[in-house]
């Protein structure tokens, strides 16, 4: 089985995910399956990041 097919099957195994989502993630984030979940979340831009600048806290 090819590496791409294995990744697709992994993404399809998640509840609520379908073919379109799997193919979008594979094309936009080819690192899926190679990095840990924290690194993938940061790369995908879904990790909360503190934006403290000077005296601003928020």
C-alpha positions, -999 to +999 in steps of 0.1 A: +000+000+000+014+034-009+023+060+017-005+084+003-031+057+006-021+050+042-024+087+050-058+089+034-070+059+053-058+074+085-076+107+079-108+089+068-108+069+101-115+101+120-151+105+128-168+132+107-140+133+081-147+125+045-129+123+012-128+160+006-114+168+040-088+140+037-076+152+003-075+189+013-054+180+044-031+158+024-025+186-002-022+215+023-004+197+051+017+169+036+035+166+070+004+148+085+016+115+098+052+126+101+050+153+128+034+151+163+000+166+169+013+198+185+036+206+156+008+198+130-016+221+150+009+249+150+017+244+113-020+244+105-026+276+125-051+262+150-029+265+181-037+293+205-007+317+206-001+344+232+001+378+217+015+399+245+032+431+234+045+457+258+020+463+286-009+447+266-021+415+281-047+396+261 
